[in-house]
């Protein structure tokens, strides 16, 4: 009986990236291959406690750019790859991806795959954009196989000459992991319970933002637009859920100060689906996005989206059917979209039903995992 193939998956943050996006993939792959997860986590039994027979290997890959820390991580990865001789090395996230692909090339690993999930440099200008874009080009040059989590992002990367079409693919309709349509689904009981918990009237129109609180996610634009919306729609509420990575909470509260009683800010939760089920519209006014997984999660809950018309997000929404777009960074256009959805309940409900149907048909997590396994079988391990 031939030995099982070995797969090494590398992320910067095990608890963040792996827990949020990769658990389904890892669990399914562990049935077929000997899988190892590498990242910044000293708890080697992290996955086994969740019933997933995969070991975690600690490598101190930090999110911030730090020359000494990054060189240390690079040397550790090279030594690890030379010792273990993995059949496939697959990285996720930009920083971990660059270090991993460089290390795998230096260690002479033959199958080096990376998944692009968005570009930090896309919304930047000047030297910073050039440096970060060059790093992505180097990453792509070191990889033998590239996956991109949306078709429009792939087109963007091709236009920018970051990747080559020859070795690049998108799984199905896109997204890194799809959506668990059993976990994320319309739930009237949850909607009622959460609104009672948050002291929001059952008949209110609720907009929700879920994600990191960062300027390039457009959260300050949303706060400004909501404040203007509230001047005409007293029954509108805003829920903001996510870690405050740039200390923006005070600024958000300041912009909504006149209508503070209509704003709820939650820093952390393990039940994103509950906040989605309680809402009427998901807002994602981002300036850059690889795909916008939160949109299809909300869609699975029967909640339409109002989001920026940028690459990545355009794959997650069918305009006028499952949500509507606004121009990125245009508060007036964002406000117009909020006004339209606030006054048209029938449209929200209709789009919510269509969004749920599309989430089930195009983005079910089981289908995305099956597509990834097939990609491994036909492309990465067909050697």
DRENDO-1510 file (C-alpha; in Angstrom, 1 decimal, always signed):
<recs>
REC; n; res; u; v; w
REC; 1; UNK; +0.0; +0.0; +0.0 .
REC; 2; UNK; +1.6; +3.3; -1.0 .
REC; 3; UNK; +2.4; +5.8; +1.7 .
REC; 4; UNK; +0.0; +8.7; +2.2 .
REC; 5; UNK; +1.0; +12.0; +0.7 .
REC; 6; UNK; +2.0; +14.8; +3.1 .
REC; 7; UNK; +0.5; +18.3; +2.9 .
REC; 8; UNK; +1.7; +21.3; +4.8 .
REC; 9; UNK; -0.6; +24.3; +5.1 .
REC; 10; UNK; +1.0; +27.5; +6.3 .
REC; 11; UNK; -0.8; +30.6; +7.8 .
REC; 12; UNK; +0.4; +33.4; +9.9 .
REC; 13; UNK; -2.3; +33.1; +12.5 .
REC; 14; UNK; -3.7; +29.7; +13.2 .
REC; 15; UNK; -6.5; +30.8; +15.4 .
REC; 16; UNK; -7.6; +33.5; +13.0 .
REC; 17; UNK; -7.1; +32.3; +9.4 .
REC; 18; UNK; -7.4; +28.5; +10.1 .
REC; 19; UNK; -10.3; +28.8; +12.5 .
REC; 20; UNK; -12.3; +31.2; +10.3 .
REC; 21; UNK; -11.6; +29.8; +6.9 .
REC; 22; UNK; -9.8; +26.5; +6.7 .
REC; 23; UNK; -11.2; +24.1; +9.2 .
REC; 24; UNK; -13.5; +22.4; +6.8 .
REC; 25; UNK; -10.8; +22.0; +4.2 .
REC; 26; UNK; -8.3; +20.7; +6.8 .
REC; 27; UNK; -10.7; +18.2; +8.2 .
REC; 28; UNK; -11.6; +16.8; +4.8 .
REC; 29; UNK; -8.0; +16.6; +3.6 .
REC; 30; UNK; -7.0; +14.8; +6.8 .
REC; 31; UNK; -9.1; +11.8; +5.6 .
REC; 32; UNK; -6.9; +11.5; +2.5 .
REC; 33; UNK; -3.5; +12.9; +3.4 .
REC; 34; UNK; -1.1; +13.4; +6.3 .
REC; 35; UNK; -1.8; +17.1; +6.9 .
REC; 36; UNK; +0.3; +19.5; +9.0 .
REC; 37; UNK; -0.7; +23.1; +9.9 .
REC; 38; UNK; +2.1; +25.5; +10.4 .
REC; 39; UNK; +1.7; +28.9; +11.9 .
REC; 40; UNK; +2.2; +31.2; +14.9 .
REC; 41; UNK; +0.6; +28.9; +17.5 .
REC; 42; UNK; +2.5; +27.0; +20.3 .
REC; 43; UNK; -0.5; +24.8; +21.0 .
REC; 44; UNK; +0.3; +21.7; +19.0 .
REC; 45; UNK; -3.0; +20.0; +19.9 .
REC; 46; UNK; -5.1; +23.0; +18.9 .
REC; 47; UNK; -6.9; +21.1; +16.1 .
REC; 48; UNK; -6.9; +17.6; +17.7 .
REC; 49; UNK; -9.1; +19.1; +20.6 .
REC; 50; UNK; -11.6; +20.0; +17.9 .
REC; 51; UNK; -11.6; +16.4; +16.6 .
REC; 52; UNK; -9.3; +17.1; +13.6 .
REC; 53; UNK; -6.4; +14.6; +13.4 .
REC; 54; UNK; -3.8; +17.3; +12.4 .
REC; 55; UNK; -0.7; +18.4; +14.2 .
REC; 56; UNK; +0.1; +22.1; +14.5 .
REC; 57; UNK; +3.8; +23.0; +14.0 .
REC; 58; UNK; +4.9; +26.3; +15.6 .
REC; 59; UNK; +6.8; +28.8; +13.5 .
REC; 60; UNK; +6.8; +32.5; +14.7 .
REC; 61; UNK; +5.4; +34.2; +11.6 .
REC; 62; UNK; +4.2; +37.6; +12.8 .
REC; 63; UNK; +1.7; +39.7; +10.8 .
REC; 64; UNK; +3.8; +42.9; +10.9 .
REC; 65; UNK; +6.9; +43.4; +8.7 .
REC; 66; UNK; +10.0; +42.9; +10.9 .
REC; 67; UNK; +13.3; +42.1; +9.2 .
REC; 68; UNK; +14.8; +40.1; +12.0 .
REC; 69; UNK; +11.6; +38.2; +12.9 .
REC; 70; UNK; +10.9; +37.5; +9.2 .
REC; 71; UNK; +14.5; +36.2; +8.5 .
REC; 72; UNK; +14.2; +34.0; +11.6 .
REC; 73; UNK; +10.9; +32.6; +10.4 .
REC; 74; UNK; +12.3; +32.1; +6.9 .
REC; 75; UNK; +15.3; +30.0; +8.2 .
REC; 76; UNK; +13.0; +27.9; +10.4 .
REC; 77; UNK; +10.7; +27.2; +7.5 .
REC; 78; UNK; +13.6; +26.2; +5.2 .
REC; 79; UNK; +14.9; +23.8; +7.9 .
REC; 80; UNK; +11.4; +22.4; +8.5 .
REC; 81; UNK; +10.7; +21.8; +4.8 .
REC; 82; UNK; +14.1; +20.2; +4.2 .
REC; 83; UNK; +13.5; +17.8; +7.1 .
REC; 84; UNK; +9.9; +16.9; +6.4 .
REC; 85; UNK; +10.0; +16.8; +2.6 .
REC; 86; UNK; +6.3; +17.5; +2.2 .
REC; 87; UNK; +4.6; +16.5; -1.0 .
REC; 88; UNK; +2.7; +19.8; -1.1 .
REC; 89; UNK; +3.3; +23.1; +0.6 .
REC; 90; UNK; +0.3; +25.4; +0.5 .
REC; 91; UNK; +0.3; +28.9; +2.0 .
REC; 92; UNK; -2.4; +31.5; +2.7 .
REC; 93; UNK; -2.2; +35.2; +3.6 .
REC; 94; UNK; +0.4; +37.6; +2.0 .
REC; 95; UNK; +3.1; +37.6; +4.7 .
REC; 96; UNK; +3.1; +33.9; +5.4 .
REC; 97; UNK; +2.8; +33.2; +1.7 .
REC; 98; UNK; +6.0; +35.1; +0.7 .
REC; 99; UNK; +8.1; +33.5; +3.5 .
REC; 100; UNK; +6.6; +30.1; +2.7 .
REC; 101; UNK; +7.1; +30.2; -1.0 .
REC; 102; UNK; +10.7; +31.5; -0.7 .
REC; 103; UNK; +11.5; +28.8; +1.9 .
REC; 104; UNK; +9.9; +26.1; -0.1 .
REC; 105; UNK; +11.9; +27.1; -3.2 .
REC; 106; UNK; +15.2; +27.2; -1.2 .
REC; 107; UNK; +14.3; +23.8; +0.3 .
REC; 108; UNK; +13.7; +22.5; -3.2 .
REC; 109; UNK; +10.1; +21.4; -2.6 .
REC; 110; UNK; +8.6; +20.7; -5.9 .
REC; 111; UNK; +4.9; +21.5; -5.3 .
REC; 112; UNK; +4.5; +25.0; -3.9 .
REC; 113; UNK; +0.9; +26.5; -3.9 .
REC; 114; UNK; -0.4; +29.8; -2.7 .
REC; 115; UNK; -3.9; +31.2; -2.3 .
REC; 116; UNK; -4.4; +34.9; -2.9 .
REC; 117; UNK; -7.2; +36.4; -0.8 .
REC; 118; UNK; -6.8; +40.1; -1.4 .
REC; 119; UNK; -4.1; +42.7; -1.9 .
REC; 120; UNK; -3.2; +45.3; +0.8 .
REC; 121; UNK; -1.6; +47.4; -1.9 .
REC; 122; UNK; -4.6; +47.7; -4.1 .
REC; 123; UNK; -5.9; +50.8; -2.3 .
REC; 124; UNK; -2.5; +52.4; -1.8 .
REC; 125; UNK; -0.4; +54.8; -3.8 .
REC; 126; UNK; +3.3; +55.7; -4.0 .
REC; 127; UNK; +6.3; +53.7; -2.8 .
REC; 128; UNK; +4.3; +51.6; -0.4 .
REC; 129; UNK; +2.2; +50.2; -3.2 .
REC; 130; UNK; +5.2; +49.4; -5.3 .
REC; 131; UNK; +7.0; +47.6; -2.5 .
REC; 132; UNK; +4.0; +45.5; -1.5 .
REC; 133; UNK; +3.1; +44.7; -5.1 .
REC; 134; UNK; +6.7; +43.6; -5.7 .
REC; 135; UNK; +6.5; +41.3; -2.8 .
REC; 136; UNK; +3.4; +39.7; -4.3 .
REC; 137; UNK; +5.1; +39.3; -7.6 .
REC; 138; UNK; +8.0; +37.6; -5.9 .
REC; 139; UNK; +5.6; +35.3; -4.0 .
REC; 140; UNK; +3.9; +34.4; -7.3 .
REC; 141; UNK; +7.2; +33.7; -9.1 .
REC; 142; UNK; +8.3; +31.3; -6.4 .
REC; 143; UNK; +5.0; +29.4; -6.4 .
REC; 144; UNK; +4.3; +26.5; -8.9 .
REC; 145; UNK; +0.5; +26.8; -8.5 .
REC; 146; UNK; -1.7; +29.7; -7.6 .
REC; 147; UNK; -5.3; +29.8; -6.4 .
REC; 148; UNK; -7.3; +33.1; -6.3 .
REC; 149; UNK; -10.5; +33.4; -4.3 .
REC; 150; UNK; -12.4; +35.3; -6.9 .
REC; 151; UNK; -12.5; +35.6; -10.7 .
REC; 152; UNK; -12.4; +39.4; -10.6 .
REC; 153; UNK; -9.4; +39.4; -8.3 .
REC; 154; UNK; -7.7; +37.0; -10.7 .
REC; 155; UNK; -8.4; +39.4; -13.6 .
REC; 156; UNK; -7.0; +42.3; -11.5 .
REC; 157; UNK; -3.8; +40.4; -10.7 .
REC; 158; UNK; -3.4; +39.5; -14.3 .
REC; 159; UNK; -3.8; +43.1; -15.4 .
REC; 160; UNK; -1.2; +44.2; -12.8 .
REC; 161; UNK; +1.2; +41.5; -14.1 .
REC; 162; UNK; +1.5; +39.9; -10.6 .
REC; 163; UNK; +0.5; +36.4; -11.7 .
REC; 164; UNK; +0.6; +34.3; -14.8 .
REC; 165; UNK; -2.5; +32.7; -16.2 .
REC; 166; UNK; -0.8; +29.5; -16.9 .
REC; 167; UNK; -0.5; +28.4; -13.3 .
REC; 168; UNK; -3.5; +30.2; -11.8 .
REC; 169; UNK; -7.0; +28.9; -11.0 .
REC; 170; UNK; -10.2; +29.8; -9.2 .
REC; 171; UNK; -12.3; +27.2; -7.5 .
REC; 172; UNK; -15.9; +27.2; -8.8 .
REC; 173; UNK; -17.6; +30.6; -8.3 .
REC; 174; UNK; -14.9; +31.7; -5.9 .
REC; 175; UNK; -14.3; +32.2; -2.1 .
REC; 176; UNK; -11.6; +30.7; +0.0 .
REC; 177; UNK; -14.0; +28.4; +2.0 .
REC; 178; UNK; -17.6; +29.0; +1.0 .
REC; 179; UNK; -20.3; +29.2; +3.6 .
REC; 180; UNK; -21.7; +26.7; +6.0 .
REC; 181; UNK; -25.4; +27.0; +5.0 .
REC; 182; UNK; -26.4; +24.9; +8.1 .
REC; 183; UNK; -24.7; +27.3; +10.5 .
REC; 184; UNK; -25.7; +30.4; +8.5 .
REC; 185; UNK; -29.4; +30.4; +7.8 .
REC; 186; UNK; -32.5; +32.6; +8.3 .
REC; 187; UNK; -33.7; +32.1; +11.9 .
REC; 188; UNK; -36.7; +34.1; +13.1 .
REC; 189; UNK; -36.2; +32.9; +16.7 .
REC; 190; UNK; -32.6; +34.1; +16.6 .
REC; 191; UNK; -33.6; +37.4; +15.0 .
REC; 192; UNK; -36.2; +38.0; +17.8 .
REC; 193; UNK; -33.8; +37.0; +20.6 .
REC; 194; UNK; -30.9; +39.1; +19.3 .
REC; 195; UNK; -33.1; +42.2; +18.8 .
REC; 196; UNK; -34.4; +41.8; +22.4 .
REC; 197; UNK; -30.8; +41.4; +23.7 .
REC; 198; UNK; -29.6; +44.5; +21.8 .
REC; 199; UNK; -32.7; +46.5; +22.7 .
REC; 200; UNK; -33.6; +47.0; +19.0 .
REC; 201; UNK; -37.3; +47.3; +18.1 .
REC; 202; UNK; -38.6; +44.3; +16.1 .
REC; 203; UNK; -39.9; +46.6; +13.4 .
REC; 204; UNK; -36.6; +48.6; +13.0 .
REC; 205; UNK; -34.5; +48.5; +9.8 .
REC; 206; UNK; -31.1; +47.1; +10.9 .
REC; 207; UNK; -27.8; +47.6; +9.0 .
REC; 208; UNK; -24.9; +45.4; +10.2 .
REC; 209; UNK; -21.2; +45.7; +9.5 .
REC; 210; UNK; -19.0; +42.7; +10.4 .
REC; 211; UNK; -15.3; +42.7; +10.0 .
REC; 212; UNK; -12.1; +44.4; +11.3 .
REC; 213; UNK; -12.5; +48.1; +12.1 .
REC; 214; UNK; -10.0; +49.6; +9.7 .
REC; 215; UNK; -10.1; +52.7; +7.5 .
REC; 216; UNK; -9.7; +50.8; +4.3 .
REC; 217; UNK; -12.7; +48.7; +5.2 .
REC; 218; UNK; -14.8; +51.9; +4.9 .
REC; 219; UNK; -16.2; +51.8; +8.4 .
REC; 220; UNK; -15.9; +55.5; +8.9 .
REC; 221; UNK; -17.8; +56.1; +5.6 .
REC; 222; UNK; -20.5; +53.9; +7.0 .
REC; 223; UNK; -20.7; +55.8; +10.3 .
REC; 224; UNK; -21.0; +59.1; +8.4 .
REC; 225; UNK; -23.7; +57.7; +6.1 .
REC; 226; UNK; -25.6; +56.2; +8.9 .
REC; 227; UNK; -25.6; +59.5; +10.8 .
REC; 228; UNK; -27.0; +61.2; +7.8 .
REC; 229; UNK; -29.6; +58.5; +7.2 .
REC; 230; UNK; -30.8; +58.8; +10.8 .
REC; 231; UNK; -31.8; +62.4; +10.1 .
REC; 232; UNK; -34.7; +61.1; +8.0 .
REC; 233; UNK; -35.1; +57.5; +9.2 .
REC; 234; UNK; -35.6; +57.4; +13.0 .
REC; 235; UNK; -36.3; +53.7; +12.9 .
REC; 236; UNK; -32.8; +52.7; +11.4 .
REC; 237; UNK; -30.2; +51.0; +13.6 .
REC; 238; UNK; -26.6; +50.1; +13.0 .
REC; 239; UNK; -24.7; +47.1; +14.5 .
REC; 240; UNK; -20.9; +47.1; +14.2 .
REC; 241; UNK; -19.2; +43.8; +15.0 .
REC; 242; UNK; -15.4; +43.2; +14.9 .
REC; 243; UNK; -12.0; +43.9; +16.5 .
REC; 244; UNK; -10.9; +47.5; +16.6 .
REC; 245; UNK; -7.5; +47.2; +14.9 .
REC; 246; UNK; -6.9; +50.9; +14.3 .
REC; 247; UNK; -8.6; +52.4; +17.4 .
REC; 248; UNK; -11.5; +53.7; +15.5 .
REC; 249; UNK; -14.3; +53.2; +18.0 .
REC; 250; UNK; -14.2; +56.7; +19.4 .
REC; 251; UNK; -14.3; +58.2; +15.9 .
REC; 252; UNK; -17.2; +56.0; +14.9 .
REC; 253; UNK; -19.1; +57.0; +18.1 .
REC; 254; UNK; -18.2; +60.7; +17.4 .
REC; 255; UNK; -19.6; +60.6; +13.9 .
REC; 256; UNK; -22.8; +58.9; +15.1 .
REC; 257; UNK; -23.0; +60.9; +18.4 .
REC; 258; UNK; -26.4; +62.5; +17.7 .
REC; 259; UNK; -27.9; +59.1; +17.1 .
REC; 260; UNK; -25.8; +57.1; +19.6 .
REC; 261; UNK; -28.9; +55.3; +20.9 .
REC; 262; UNK; -29.3; +53.7; +17.5 .
REC; 263; UNK; -25.7; +52.3; +17.3 .
REC; 264; UNK; -24.5; +49.0; +18.8 .
REC; 265; UNK; -20.8; +48.2; +18.8 .
REC; 266; UNK; -19.6; +44.7; +19.6 .
REC; 267; UNK; -15.8; +44.0; +19.7 .
REC; 268; UNK; -15.9; +40.2; +19.7 .
REC; 269; UNK; -18.3; +37.3; +19.2 .
REC; 270; UNK; -18.1; +33.6; +18.3 .
REC; 271; UNK; -21.6; +33.7; +16.8 .
REC; 272; UNK; -21.4; +36.0; +13.8 .
REC; 273; UNK; -24.5; +34.2; +12.4 .
REC; 274; UNK; -26.7; +35.5; +15.2 .
REC; 275; UNK; -25.9; +39.2; +14.4 .
REC; 276; UNK; -26.4; +38.5; +10.7 .
REC; 277; UNK; -29.8; +36.8; +11.3 .
REC; 278; UNK; -30.9; +39.9; +13.3 .
REC; 279; UNK; -30.2; +42.3; +10.5 .
REC; 280; UNK; -31.9; +43.5; +7.4 .
REC; 281; UNK; -28.9; +44.6; +5.3 .
REC; 282; UNK; -25.2; +43.7; +5.5 .
REC; 283; UNK; -22.9; +46.7; +4.7 .
REC; 284; UNK; -19.3; +46.2; +3.4 .
REC; 285; UNK; -18.1; +49.7; +2.2 .
REC; 286; UNK; -14.5; +48.4; +1.7 .
REC; 287; UNK; -11.8; +49.9; -0.5 .
REC; 288; UNK; -10.2; +46.5; -1.1 .
REC; 289; UNK; -11.4; +43.0; -0.7 .
REC; 290; UNK; -10.3; +39.6; -2.1 .
REC; 291; UNK; -13.8; +38.2; -2.1 .
REC; 292; UNK; -16.0; +39.4; +0.8 .
REC; 293; UNK; -16.8; +36.1; +2.5 .
REC; 294; UNK; -19.0; +38.0; +5.0 .
REC; 295; UNK; -21.4; +38.8; +2.1 .
REC; 296; UNK; -22.1; +35.2; +1.3 .
REC; 297; UNK; -22.4; +34.4; +5.0 .
REC; 298; UNK; -25.1; +37.1; +5.4 .
REC; 299; UNK; -26.6; +35.9; +2.1 .
REC; 300; UNK; -27.0; +32.4; +3.6 .
REC; 301; UNK; -28.9; +34.1; +6.5 .
REC; 302; UNK; -31.3; +35.7; +4.0 .
REC; 303; UNK; -29.7; +39.1; +4.3 .
REC; 304; UNK; -28.9; +41.2; +1.2 .
REC; 305; UNK; -25.8; +43.3; +0.9 .
REC; 306; UNK; -24.9; +46.9; +0.2 .
REC; 307; UNK; -21.3; +47.0; -0.8 .
REC; 308; UNK; -18.5; +48.7; -2.7 .
REC; 309; UNK; -18.2; +48.0; -6.4 .
REC; 310; UNK; -14.7; +46.7; -6.3 .
REC; 311; UNK; -13.0; +43.6; -7.5 .
REC; 312; UNK; -13.6; +40.6; -5.3 .
REC; 313; UNK; -16.9; +41.9; -4.0 .
REC; 314; UNK; -18.4; +42.0; -7.5 .
REC; 315; UNK; -18.2; +38.2; -7.5 .
REC; 316; UNK; -20.2; +37.9; -4.2 .
REC; 317; UNK; -23.2; +40.0; -5.3 .
REC; 318; UNK; -25.6; +39.8; -8.2 .
REC; 319; UNK; -26.6; +43.5; -8.5 .
REC; 320; UNK; -30.3; +44.1; -8.0 .
REC; 321; UNK; -30.8; +40.4; -7.2 .
REC; 322; UNK; -28.9; +39.7; -4.0 .
REC; 323; UNK; -27.7; +43.2; -3.2 .
REC; 324; UNK; -26.7; +46.5; -4.5 .
REC; 325; UNK; -23.4; +48.4; -5.1 .
REC; 326; UNK; -22.1; +51.9; -4.3 .
REC; 327; UNK; -18.9; +53.6; -5.4 .
REC; 328; UNK; -16.1; +52.9; -3.0 .
REC; 329; UNK; -15.3; +55.9; -0.8 .
REC; 330; UNK; -18.4; +57.8; -1.9 .
REC; 331; UNK; -20.4; +58.5; +1.2 .
REC; 332; UNK; -23.3; +60.1; -0.8 .
REC; 333; UNK; -23.7; +57.0; -2.9 .
REC; 334; UNK; -23.5; +54.8; +0.1 .
REC; 335; UNK; -26.2; +56.9; +1.8 .
REC; 336; UNK; -28.4; +56.6; -1.3 .
REC; 337; UNK; -28.2; +52.8; -1.1 .
REC; 338; UNK; -29.1; +52.9; +2.5 .
REC; 339; UNK; -32.0; +55.1; +1.9 .
REC; 340; UNK; -33.3; +52.8; -0.9 .
REC; 341; UNK; -33.1; +49.7; +1.2 .
REC; 342; UNK; -34.5; +51.4; +4.4 .
REC; 343; UNK; -37.7; +52.5; +2.6 .
REC; 344; UNK; -38.3; +49.3; +0.6 .
REC; 345; UNK; -38.9; +46.3; +2.8 .
REC; 346; UNK; -40.3; +44.2; +0.0 .
REC; 347; UNK; -37.1; +44.7; -2.0 .
REC; 348; UNK; -35.0; +43.7; +1.0 .
REC; 349; UNK; -37.0; +40.5; +1.5 .
REC; 350; UNK; -37.0; +39.6; -2.1 .
REC; 351; UNK; -33.2; +40.1; -2.4 .
REC; 352; UNK; -32.7; +38.2; +0.8 .
REC; 353; UNK; -34.4; +35.1; -0.5 .
REC; 354; UNK; -32.4; +35.3; -3.7 .
REC; 355; UNK; -29.2; +35.7; -1.7 .
REC; 356; UNK; -29.9; +32.6; +0.3 .
REC; 357; UNK; -30.7; +30.6; -2.8 .
REC; 358; UNK; -27.4; +31.7; -4.5 .
REC; 359; UNK; -25.4; +30.9; -1.3 .
REC; 360; UNK; -26.7; +27.4; -1.4 .
REC; 361; UNK; -26.2; +26.9; -5.1 .
REC; 362; UNK; -22.8; +28.6; -5.7 .
REC; 363; UNK; -21.0; +28.9; -2.3 .
REC; 364; UNK; -21.9; +26.0; -0.1 .
REC; 365; UNK; -18.8; +25.1; +1.9 .
REC; 366; UNK; -19.1; +21.4; +1.1 .
REC; 367; UNK; -18.9; +22.1; -2.6 .
REC; 368; UNK; -15.9; +24.4; -2.2 .
REC; 369; UNK; -14.1; +21.8; -0.2 .
REC; 370; UNK; -14.9; +19.2; -2.8 .
REC; 371; UNK; -13.5; +21.5; -5.5 .
REC; 372; UNK; -10.3; +22.0; -3.5 .
REC; 373; UNK; -9.8; +18.2; -3.0 .
REC; 374; UNK; -10.3; +17.7; -6.7 .
REC; 375; UNK; -7.8; +20.4; -7.4 .
REC; 376; UNK; -5.3; +18.6; -5.2 .
REC; 377; UNK; -6.0; +15.3; -6.9 .
REC; 378; UNK; -5.8; +16.5; -10.5 .
REC; 379; UNK; -3.2; +19.3; -10.2 .
REC; 380; UNK; -1.0; +19.2; -7.1 .
REC; 381; UNK; -0.6; +15.5; -6.5 .
REC; 382; UNK; -1.0; +14.2; -10.1 .
REC; 383; UNK; +2.7; +13.8; -10.4 .
</recs>
